[in-house]
Amino acid sequence: MMKKQISAVLAGVLALTLAGCGKSAGDDSLKKIQDAGVINIGLEGDWQPFSYHDENDDLVGYDVEVAKGVAEKLGVEAKITEAPWDGLLTGLSTGVYDIVVNGVDVTEEREKTFDFSDPYAYDHIDLVTLKDNTDITSFDDLKGKKTANSTGSTYAEMGEQYGAEVSNVPTLAETMTLVLNGTVDATINADTSVQDYLHTTGETNLKVAVQSDDVTEYAIPMKKGSDSLKEAVNKALQEMRDDGTLAQLSEKYFGADLTNK
């Protein structure tokens, strides 16, 4: 009887040990990437200055270089795929991408579905109207007005929350065109992108009617439970912060160091 009891105890201990090992080894998100030698990265490719094509049609931008830097720190190749914003997080959920590096701001709703890295840049949100528009001087003034933004973006959600009728269009340039031709009253977007658009196009018929007080945190989302990958990405970002790479890239593409809150 004693031997049976001891055997049962040992069997129980072994089962618990194996279960514990299984739990710790269950997250193979980083190992899969390292074994494949490639990290699949999703981004838009047409959201300047985060990711866009230059005059030589090369894919460049702050997020492009951050993504490549993270891949290099992980010791793997960066396989970057361009896709519309409304498909990026879906692609992340279904395993098409390992990470999305696309100026994704951290929200409570998104944190329910994804794990996020530490922030790698900070921004504000602008409300843009025609220069001579006097009806919109706050986000509250959007009630009953028309706005244009990318489908599923935080900016589109903001427009809806403030009572606007939101038209969904794929790119920043198209949203600006709709404001310029009077199809919509306003558009909402990141201050970095708005300022870049105004600077590169020389457009003088648009203005930032109001800017949010809240700070937007940009981070890298990945599937829930990707603890090993999250740790590795955070380590890579910290190294890029410590050696000045993030600040240099921010200055290069934004004209200012936006890597600190």
matplotlib code that plots the C-alpha trace (Angstrom):
import matplotlib.pyplot as plt

x = [0.0, 2.8, 4.6, 1.3, 0.9, 4.5, 4.1, 0.9, 2.7, 5.6, 3.2, 1.5, 4.7, 5.8, 2.5, 2.8, 6.4, 5.5, 2.5, 4.7, 7.2, 4.5, 3.3, 6.7, 7.4, 4.0, 4.9, 7.2, 6.4, 10.1, 11.5, 9.2, 10.5, 14.2, 13.8, 12.3, 14.9, 12.2, 9.8, 6.7, 5.8, 2.7, 2.5, 0.6, 3.3, 1.3, 1.2, 4.0, 6.3, 5.7, 5.9, 5.8, 7.6, 10.2, 11.1, 12.9, 9.9, 11.8, 9.8, 11.0, 9.8, 10.1, 8.2, 10.1, 13.5, 12.2, 10.9, 14.1, 16.0, 13.9, 14.4, 18.2, 18.3, 16.3, 18.8, 16.3, 15.3, 12.5, 9.8, 7.7, 4.2, 2.2, -1.5, -4.5, -4.9, -8.2, -6.5, -3.4, -4.7, -6.9, -3.7, -2.0, -4.9, -4.8, -1.0, -0.3, 2.0, 4.1, 4.0, 2.5, 4.8, 2.4, 2.1, -0.5, -1.7, -2.4, -6.1, -7.9, -10.0, -6.9, -5.2, -8.0, -7.0, -3.2, -0.1, 1.8, 5.5, 6.7, 6.0, 8.6, 7.1, 4.6, 2.3, -0.9, -4.1, -5.1, -8.5, -8.0, -10.5, -10.4, -8.5, -11.6, -13.8, -15.2, -17.7, -15.3, -13.0, -13.2, -13.8, -17.3, -18.1, -18.0, -21.5, -23.6, -20.6, -18.9, -15.4, -13.2, -10.7, -9.3, -11.6, -11.2, -8.7, -8.7, -9.3, -12.5, -13.6, -13.0, -15.1, -18.0, -17.7, -18.0, -21.1, -19.7, -20.8, -17.5, -16.6, -14.1, -11.2, -7.8, -5.2, -4.3, -4.0, -7.5, -9.0, -7.3, -8.7, -12.2, -11.8, -10.4, -13.2, -15.9, -17.1, -16.4, -16.0, -12.9, -10.4, -8.6, -5.1, -1.7, 0.0, 3.2, 1.4, -0.6, 2.5, 4.4, 1.5, 1.2, 5.0, 5.6, 2.5, 2.8, -1.0, -2.2, -6.0, -6.0, -5.4, -5.2, -8.4, -7.6, -5.1, -5.9, -4.3, -3.9, -0.6, -0.8, 1.5, 2.8, 3.7, 4.1, 1.1, 1.4, -0.8, -1.9, 0.4, 3.5, 5.5, 8.9, 8.4, 7.3, 10.3, 12.6, 11.0, 11.1, 14.8, 15.4, 13.6, 15.4, 18.8, 17.7, 16.7, 19.9, 22.2, 20.3, 18.9, 15.2, 16.0, 17.9, 15.2, 12.6, 14.6, 15.1, 11.4, 9.5, 12.0, 11.9, 12.7, 9.3, 10.7, 10.1, 6.8]
y = [0.0, 2.4, 1.8, 2.5, 5.7, 6.8, 5.9, 8.0, 11.0, 10.7, 10.5, 13.6, 15.5, 14.4, 15.6, 19.0, 19.3, 18.5, 20.9, 23.6, 23.0, 23.0, 26.4, 28.0, 26.5, 27.2, 30.6, 29.9, 33.2, 34.3, 30.8, 30.4, 33.7, 32.9, 29.3, 30.7, 33.5, 36.0, 38.3, 39.2, 42.8, 44.7, 48.4, 50.7, 52.1, 55.2, 57.1, 59.7, 60.1, 56.7, 54.6, 55.7, 55.5, 58.1, 59.5, 56.3, 54.2, 52.8, 52.1, 54.5, 56.1, 56.1, 52.9, 51.2, 51.9, 51.0, 47.7, 46.9, 47.8, 45.5, 42.7, 43.2, 43.2, 39.9, 38.5, 37.8, 39.2, 41.8, 40.7, 43.8, 43.6, 46.7, 46.6, 49.0, 50.0, 48.2, 44.8, 45.1, 44.2, 41.5, 40.1, 40.2, 38.2, 35.6, 35.1, 36.8, 39.2, 38.7, 42.4, 45.5, 48.6, 51.3, 54.1, 52.0, 53.9, 52.0, 51.9, 50.0, 48.2, 47.1, 45.9, 43.4, 41.7, 42.3, 42.6, 45.9, 46.7, 49.7, 53.0, 54.1, 57.5, 60.0, 62.3, 64.4, 64.3, 67.2, 68.2, 69.7, 72.0, 74.5, 77.7, 79.9, 77.5, 79.2, 76.6, 74.1, 75.3, 72.2, 68.4, 69.0, 71.0, 67.9, 66.9, 66.9, 67.5, 65.3, 63.9, 61.5, 59.0, 55.5, 52.6, 51.3, 54.0, 55.7, 58.9, 57.6, 56.3, 59.8, 61.4, 59.0, 59.6, 63.3, 62.8, 63.3, 61.4, 59.6, 58.8, 55.9, 56.4, 54.6, 57.4, 60.7, 62.5, 61.5, 62.7, 66.1, 66.2, 65.7, 68.5, 70.8, 70.1, 70.5, 66.9, 66.8, 69.4, 68.0, 65.2, 63.9, 62.6, 62.5, 65.8, 64.4, 63.3, 66.5, 68.7, 66.6, 66.8, 70.6, 71.0, 68.7, 69.8, 73.5, 73.5, 76.8, 76.3, 73.9, 74.6, 72.7, 73.9, 72.2, 69.8, 67.3, 67.7, 63.9, 62.3, 59.4, 56.5, 54.5, 50.9, 47.6, 45.2, 41.4, 38.4, 38.0, 35.7, 36.5, 37.1, 36.0, 38.1, 41.1, 40.9, 40.7, 43.6, 45.7, 44.9, 45.8, 49.1, 49.9, 49.3, 51.6, 54.2, 53.9, 54.2, 57.2, 55.4, 56.2, 59.8, 60.1, 58.5, 60.7, 63.8, 62.5, 61.9, 64.2, 67.0, 66.6, 64.0, 62.5, 59.5, 60.9, 61.8]
z = [0.0, 0.9, -2.4, -4.2, -2.3, -3.0, -6.6, -6.8, -5.1, -7.5, -10.5, -9.2, -8.8, -12.3, -13.8, -12.1, -13.2, -16.8, -16.6, -15.3, -18.1, -20.6, -19.4, -19.5, -22.9, -24.3, -25.5, -28.5, -30.3, -30.4, -31.0, -34.1, -35.5, -34.8, -36.2, -39.4, -39.5, -40.5, -38.7, -40.7, -40.2, -41.4, -42.1, -44.5, -46.7, -47.6, -44.3, -44.4, -42.5, -40.8, -43.9, -47.6, -50.9, -51.7, -55.2, -56.0, -55.0, -52.0, -48.9, -46.2, -43.0, -39.3, -38.7, -41.6, -40.0, -36.5, -37.8, -39.5, -36.4, -34.2, -36.7, -36.7, -32.9, -33.0, -35.4, -38.2, -41.5, -41.7, -44.1, -44.5, -46.1, -47.0, -46.5, -45.8, -42.2, -41.8, -42.5, -40.4, -37.0, -38.6, -40.2, -36.8, -35.2, -38.0, -37.9, -41.2, -39.3, -36.2, -35.4, -36.8, -36.8, -38.0, -35.4, -33.6, -30.6, -27.4, -26.4, -23.7, -26.4, -28.3, -25.2, -24.7, -28.0, -28.3, -26.3, -26.8, -26.6, -24.7, -26.5, -29.0, -29.9, -28.6, -30.6, -30.4, -32.5, -34.8, -36.1, -39.6, -41.4, -44.2, -43.3, -43.4, -41.4, -38.2, -37.2, -35.8, -33.0, -30.8, -31.1, -29.6, -32.7, -34.8, -33.8, -36.9, -39.1, -41.7, -41.3, -43.3, -41.9, -42.4, -41.7, -38.1, -37.1, -33.8, -35.6, -37.3, -33.9, -32.4, -35.1, -34.4, -30.6, -31.1, -33.2, -36.7, -39.8, -40.8, -44.4, -44.5, -47.0, -47.1, -47.1, -45.4, -48.7, -49.7, -46.4, -47.0, -50.5, -49.2, -46.8, -49.5, -52.0, -49.3, -49.3, -45.6, -42.9, -41.2, -40.8, -37.7, -37.8, -36.0, -35.7, -37.2, -40.3, -40.6, -40.3, -42.8, -45.3, -44.9, -45.2, -48.2, -50.2, -49.3, -48.8, -47.3, -47.5, -44.5, -40.8, -37.5, -35.9, -32.6, -31.1, -28.4, -25.0, -24.5, -25.6, -28.0, -27.3, -30.3, -29.6, -31.4, -31.1, -31.3, -30.4, -26.8, -24.8, -26.9, -23.8, -25.2, -28.3, -26.3, -24.1, -27.1, -28.9, -25.7, -25.3, -28.9, -28.6, -25.3, -27.0, -29.9, -27.4, -25.3, -28.3, -29.7, -32.8, -32.0, -31.4, -34.6, -36.6, -35.0, -35.9, -39.5, -40.2, -37.8, -37.4, -33.6, -31.0, -30.2, -28.4, -24.9, -23.3]

ax = plt.figure().add_subplot(projection="3d")
ax.plot(x, y, z, "-o")
ax.set_aspect("equal")
plt.show()
